[in-house]
Amino acid sequence: MTHGTTVWTRAAVAAIAGQQVRAIPLICAADLHDALPGFQLWDCWTIETPQGATVGLDGWTPWVIMCAPRDLHPDLRHDVARLRLMLERDGVWRDCGYLLPDELNPGSREWAGSTLYDAASGRVTLFYTVTGRRGDSGRSFEQRLFQTSGKLERAGDTIRVTGWSEPVESVAADGRTYVIVNQTVGEPGFIKGFRDPFHFRDPADGADYLLFTASDPASTSSFNGVVGLARAAGPGFSGWTLLPPLVSAAGVNNEMERPVLRVHGGRYYLFWSTQRRTFDPAGRLVPTGCTAWWPNG
């Protein structure tokens, strides 16, 4: 995959106001279903094959979901977040417990990423955000990209992953292409990013890539979000090398979160999410939502 960095300009953002954009309908109390009593659940993703297909197990779909105790204030949920493994079928959920065992994570919290399953070996590879350092208070916003793998096993009506390997850092921010995020204080939405690793295997050349939420150290604006990119040297998801960003919102927006890249009909489609409050207030503000971009040609 060859690319240049596309700029998400203020003019492009302003044009959103004239588009017919679908809106998620209002969610009412009657629509709610308590998938996991006692917990807050938010960022989530399905387990996929390396080619990007959703994995199914006897009609059940395995999900990885960020969670925190429900009695915690929502603004503080990221301070204790862990990853949960769950199964879903026809709106029915089964809890499979925490994805990673206690004390495996090199950080103090487990933030979002992506998860692959190889049917031939039965192994799962987790790419995820290690936040903070083990033993810290849980209030730092340091972010690093790590990966680990384990064996997916059936356990009665649930599943589990056993024999996790020691987590290793996939690739580190260099301070030149991407900001090194080691903040100890901040407010969600306005911290800098080096998180949300998403695996993508390019069907054109078979190479493995990681997309991630990041920040541009060269920007003169505090609103300097980008969608970052790294490429593996070969098989085994190893030897990652940082590449220039896919898309830059420098001067426009602080966050381009949870990037996802898909190929459909011979075209590459990049999706990310953002919030109204993370746009530079000197420019055009648009609603919170999911944004899609695809190259011409």
C-alpha positions in Angstrom: 0.0 0.0 0.0 1.5 3.3 -1.1 0.1 6.6 0.3 0.6 10.2 0.9 -0.9 12.1 3.8 -4.4 13.5 3.0 -5.3 16.7 4.9 -8.7 17.0 6.4 -9.2 20.7 5.8 -11.6 23.3 7.3 -13.3 23.6 4.0 -14.0 19.9 3.9 -15.4 20.0 7.5 -17.6 23.0 6.6 -19.0 21.0 3.6 -20.4 18.5 6.1 -23.2 20.9 6.9 -24.6 20.6 3.4 -24.6 16.8 3.4 -27.5 14.5 4.0 -26.0 12.6 7.0 -27.9 9.9 8.7 -28.4 10.3 12.5 -28.7 7.6 15.1 -32.2 7.7 16.5 -32.8 8.8 20.1 -32.2 6.0 22.5 -34.9 5.8 25.2 -35.1 3.8 28.4 -37.3 1.2 26.7 -34.5 0.5 24.2 -32.0 -0.4 26.8 -30.8 -4.0 27.4 -28.5 -4.7 30.3 -25.8 -6.9 28.6 -23.6 -7.0 31.7 -25.2 -5.9 35.0 -22.9 -3.9 37.3 -20.7 -2.7 34.5 -20.4 0.3 32.1 -19.5 -0.9 28.6 -18.3 1.2 25.7 -15.6 0.9 23.0 -16.0 -2.5 21.4 -15.0 -4.6 18.4 -15.5 -8.1 17.0 -12.7 -10.7 16.8 -11.7 -11.0 13.1 -9.6 -13.1 10.8 -6.4 -11.4 9.5 -8.3 -10.8 6.3 -10.9 -8.7 8.2 -13.9 -11.2 8.3 -15.9 -11.4 11.5 -15.3 -14.6 13.4 -18.4 -16.7 14.3 -18.6 -19.6 16.7 -21.7 -21.7 16.3 -23.7 -18.7 15.6 -22.2 -16.6 18.4 -20.0 -13.6 17.7 -17.1 -12.9 20.0 -16.6 -9.3 21.1 -14.0 -7.4 23.1 -15.4 -4.6 25.1 -13.9 -1.9 27.4 -15.6 -2.0 30.8 -15.6 -0.4 34.2 -17.7 -0.7 37.3 -21.1 0.9 36.9 -21.0 2.8 40.2 -18.0 4.8 39.0 -18.7 8.3 37.5 -18.6 8.0 33.7 -15.9 10.6 33.3 -13.6 8.4 35.4 -14.2 5.1 33.7 -11.0 5.4 31.6 -9.0 5.4 34.8 -9.8 1.8 35.6 -10.8 0.4 32.2 -10.2 -3.3 31.3 -11.0 -5.4 28.3 -13.9 -7.9 28.6 -14.6 -10.9 26.4 -18.3 -11.5 25.5 -20.4 -13.5 23.1 -23.5 -12.2 21.3 -26.2 -14.0 19.3 -29.5 -12.4 18.3 -29.3 -9.8 21.0 -28.4 -12.3 23.7 -25.1 -11.7 25.5 -22.9 -14.1 27.4 -20.1 -12.8 29.6 -16.8 -14.6 29.4 -14.9 -12.5 31.9 -11.9 -10.3 31.6 -9.9 -10.9 28.4 -6.5 -10.6 30.0 -5.5 -12.1 33.3 -4.6 -9.8 36.2 -1.1 -8.4 36.3 -0.3 -9.3 32.6 -0.8 -5.7 31.4 2.4 -3.6 31.5 0.2 -0.6 32.2 -2.4 0.2 34.7 -5.3 0.2 32.2 -6.3 -1.6 29.0 -7.7 0.6 26.3 -9.0 -0.1 22.8 -7.4 -2.0 19.9 -8.3 -4.9 17.6 -8.2 -8.7 17.9 -7.4 -11.4 15.3 -8.1 -15.1 15.3 -6.2 -17.7 13.3 -8.3 -20.8 12.8 -5.4 -23.0 11.8 -3.5 -22.5 15.1 -6.5 -21.6 17.2 -4.6 -18.5 18.5 -5.8 -15.0 19.1 -3.6 -11.9 18.7 -4.6 -8.8 20.6 -3.3 -5.4 19.6 -4.3 -2.9 22.3 -3.5 0.3 24.1 -1.4 0.1 27.2 -2.2 3.1 29.3 -0.1 4.3 32.2 2.4 2.0 34.0 1.8 -1.0 36.2 1.3 0.2 39.8 0.6 3.9 39.0 -2.5 5.7 40.3 -4.5 5.3 37.1 -4.6 9.0 36.4 -1.8 9.3 33.8 -2.6 9.4 30.1 0.5 7.7 28.8 -0.3 5.5 25.8 1.7 2.8 24.1 0.8 0.1 21.5 1.3 -3.5 22.6 0.4 -6.9 21.3 0.1 -10.4 22.9 -1.3 -13.8 21.8 -3.0 -16.7 23.4 -5.1 -19.9 22.7 -8.8 -19.5 22.2 -10.6 -22.3 24.0 -14.2 -23.4 24.6 -15.3 -23.5 28.3 -18.8 -24.8 28.5 -21.2 -22.1 27.2 -18.4 -19.5 27.1 -15.0 -19.0 25.6 -11.7 -18.0 27.1 -8.1 -17.2 26.0 -5.3 -19.0 27.8 -1.5 -19.0 27.7 -1.1 -15.4 26.9 2.4 -14.5 25.8 4.2 -11.7 27.5 3.0 -8.4 25.9 5.5 -6.7 23.7 5.5 -3.2 22.4 4.5 -3.2 18.7 5.9 0.1 17.7 6.8 3.3 19.7 6.1 7.0 18.9 9.3 8.7 17.8 8.5 12.3 18.7 9.1 13.3 15.1 6.3 11.6 13.1 4.1 11.1 16.1 3.8 12.7 19.5 5.2 10.7 22.4 2.2 10.6 24.7 3.4 10.6 28.3 1.0 13.1 29.9 0.2 12.8 33.6 -2.8 15.1 33.5 -5.5 15.9 31.0 -9.1 15.9 30.1 -10.7 13.2 27.8 -11.0 14.7 24.3 -8.1 17.0 24.7 -5.2 14.7 25.5 -2.8 13.7 22.8 -3.1 10.3 21.2 -1.0 7.2 20.5 -3.7 4.5 20.8 -6.4 2.4 19.2 -4.2 0.0 17.1 -6.3 -1.5 14.3 -4.9 -4.3 12.2 -5.3 -4.2 8.4 -3.9 -6.7 5.9 -3.7 -5.1 2.4 -5.1 -7.5 -0.2 -3.0 -5.9 -2.8 0.3 -7.0 -1.3 -0.5 -9.1 1.7 1.4 -6.8 4.0 0.2 -6.2 7.6 -0.4 -2.6 8.8 -1.5 -1.0 12.1 -3.6 2.1 12.0 -3.9 4.2 15.2 -5.1 7.4 16.7 -2.1 9.8 17.0 -1.0 13.5 17.1 1.3 15.5 14.9 4.3 16.9 16.7 5.1 19.3 13.8 1.8 21.1 14.0 1.7 24.6 15.5 -1.9 24.0 16.5 -3.0 22.3 19.7 -5.7 20.7 17.4 -3.3 18.2 15.7 -5.0 14.8 15.4 -3.9 12.3 12.7 -4.6 8.7 11.7 -1.2 7.1 12.1 0.2 4.1 10.2 2.9 1.4 10.7 3.9 -1.6 8.6 5.2 -5.0 9.7 8.4 -6.2 8.2 7.0 -9.7 7.4 5.0 -12.6 8.8 4.3 -12.8 12.5 3.2 -9.2 13.1 6.8 -8.1 13.9 9.3 -5.5 12.9 6.8 -2.7 12.7 8.0 0.6 11.1 6.3 3.9 11.5 5.0 5.5 8.3 3.6 9.0 7.7 0.0 9.5 8.7 -2.9 8.4 6.4 -4.9 11.5 7.2 -4.1 14.7 9.1 -6.5 17.0 10.9 -3.8 19.4 12.1 -5.4 22.8 12.7 -8.9 21.3 12.5 -9.4 18.6 15.1 -7.6 17.1 18.1 -8.8 13.5 17.8 -9.4 11.0 15.0 -10.3 8.0 17.1 -10.7 4.2 16.5 -9.6 4.2 12.8 -10.9 1.3 10.7 -9.7 0.6 7.1 -11.7 -1.6 4.7 -11.5 -2.6 1.1 -14.8 -2.9 -0.9 -15.3 -3.0 -4.6 -11.6 -2.3 -5.2 -11.7 0.9 -3.1 -10.2 1.6 0.3 -12.5 3.1 2.9 -11.2 4.7 6.1 -13.5 5.4 9.0 -12.8 7.2 12.3 -14.9 8.8 15.0 -14.7 12.2 16.5 -16.6 14.6 18.7 -18.0 18.1 18.3 -15.9 19.4 21.2 -12.6 18.3 19.8 -12.8 20.6 16.7 -10.9 23.9 16.8 -13.6 26.3 17.9 -12.1 28.9 15.5 -13.4 26.7 12.6 -16.7 25.0 11.8 -18.1 22.7 14.5 -19.9 19.6 13.3 -21.9 17.0 15.2 -20.2 14.1 17.0 -20.2 11.1 14.6 -18.3 8.6 12.4 -16.4 10.0 9.4 -15.5 8.1 6.2 -12.9 9.0 3.7 -11.8 7.3 0.5 -9.2 8.3 -2.2 -10.2 9.3 -5.7 -9.6 6.9 -8.5 
